[in-house]
Amino acid sequence: MYFRVDMTPIGKARARTVTGRDGSVHSYTPQSTAKAEMLIRSAANREGDSFPAGTPLDMIIVAWFHRPKSAPKSRMFPVVKPDIDNVVKLVIDALSGVVYPDDNQICRFEAFKAYCKDGDIPHIDVWIFELKTEG
């Protein structure tokens, strides 16, 4: 399964907690994270593929960023925020319950950040494969 999400890559933000006037505590997902997860789910849903529970999965995630004019042309990989592990967490959590029942099915993944080719827009590419076992 492959899909592309046209968005500037962001990392998953931590849940926020607020205390109400009555002392009650409420947690919520920041709006930027909720919107990004919705875009990722929507792109995955267009593919229509899903994997049954218990299927071991391999995932590849590439986060593509605009190259600023100040970045040397020889540098292929951006050393910028967000951290790649937070991008991975955003994608994996967004797809849980949509492409696979539980994110514990992700047994292996590879992820990296790269600069967009000239004329391309920032985006996230995602590939998901069933891990085949021998024997």
C-alpha positions in Angstrom: 0.0 0.0 0.0 1.3 3.5 -0.9 -0.2 6.9 -0.3 0.9 10.5 -0.3 -0.3 13.2 2.1 0.1 16.7 0.7 1.0 18.7 3.9 4.0 20.2 5.5 5.2 17.4 7.8 4.6 18.1 11.5 5.3 16.0 14.6 2.7 14.6 16.9 2.1 17.1 19.7 1.7 15.9 23.2 -1.9 15.9 24.6 -2.7 19.0 26.5 -4.4 19.0 30.0 -6.5 21.7 31.4 -8.1 22.0 34.8 -11.6 23.3 34.9 -13.0 25.8 37.5 -14.6 22.9 39.4 -11.2 21.2 39.6 -12.0 18.6 36.9 -9.1 17.7 34.6 -9.6 17.4 30.9 -7.2 16.2 28.2 -7.4 17.2 24.6 -5.4 16.7 21.3 -4.0 20.0 19.9 -5.9 21.2 16.8 -2.8 21.0 14.6 -2.3 17.3 15.5 -6.0 16.5 15.0 -6.1 18.2 11.6 -2.9 16.4 10.4 -4.2 13.0 11.6 -7.4 13.6 9.7 -5.5 14.4 6.5 -3.4 11.3 6.8 -6.5 9.1 7.5 -8.2 10.7 4.5 -5.3 9.9 2.1 -5.1 6.3 3.4 -8.9 5.8 3.0 -8.7 6.8 -0.7 -6.5 3.7 -1.2 -9.0 1.5 0.5 -6.5 -1.1 1.6 -6.4 -2.5 5.2 -4.6 -5.3 7.0 -6.3 -7.7 9.4 -5.4 -8.0 13.1 -2.3 -10.0 13.8 -0.7 -9.2 10.4 3.0 -8.1 11.0 3.6 -4.9 9.1 6.6 -3.0 7.7 6.3 0.8 7.2 8.4 3.3 5.3 7.8 7.0 5.9 9.5 9.9 4.0 8.8 13.5 5.2 9.6 16.0 2.4 10.4 19.6 3.2 10.9 22.8 1.2 14.6 23.6 0.7 15.3 27.0 2.1 17.6 29.2 -0.1 20.2 29.1 2.8 20.5 25.3 2.6 23.5 24.1 0.7 22.6 22.2 -2.5 24.9 19.4 -1.4 22.8 18.7 1.7 20.1 16.1 0.9 18.6 15.7 4.3 17.2 18.6 6.3 18.3 19.0 9.9 15.1 20.8 11.0 12.1 20.4 13.4 10.1 18.3 13.7 12.0 15.3 15.0 11.5 12.3 12.7 10.2 10.1 15.6 7.4 12.6 16.2 6.4 12.4 12.5 6.4 8.6 12.7 4.2 8.7 15.8 1.7 11.0 14.0 1.4 8.7 11.0 1.3 5.5 13.0 -1.3 6.7 15.4 -3.4 8.3 12.6 -3.6 5.0 10.8 -4.5 2.8 13.8 -8.0 1.6 13.5 -8.1 2.7 9.8 -5.4 0.7 7.9 -4.7 -1.8 10.8 -6.6 -2.5 14.0 -3.7 -1.8 16.3 -0.3 0.0 15.9 1.3 -2.9 17.7 1.3 -4.6 14.2 4.1 -2.3 13.1 7.1 -4.6 13.5 9.6 -2.7 11.4 9.8 0.8 10.0 12.2 3.1 8.2 11.8 6.8 8.2 13.7 9.8 7.0 13.4 13.5 6.1 14.4 14.8 2.7 14.2 18.0 0.7 11.5 18.3 -2.0 12.6 18.2 -5.6 12.3 21.6 -7.4 8.7 22.5 -8.0 7.3 19.8 -5.6 5.3 20.7 -2.5 6.0 19.5 1.1 4.4 16.1 1.7 4.6 12.7 3.4 5.0 9.5 1.5 3.9 6.3 3.3 4.4 2.7 2.2 3.0 -0.2 4.2 3.8 -3.9 3.5 2.9 -7.2 5.1 6.0 -8.7 6.6 6.4 -12.2 5.2 7.9 -14.8 7.5 9.7 -17.8 6.3 9.2 -21.3 7.6 
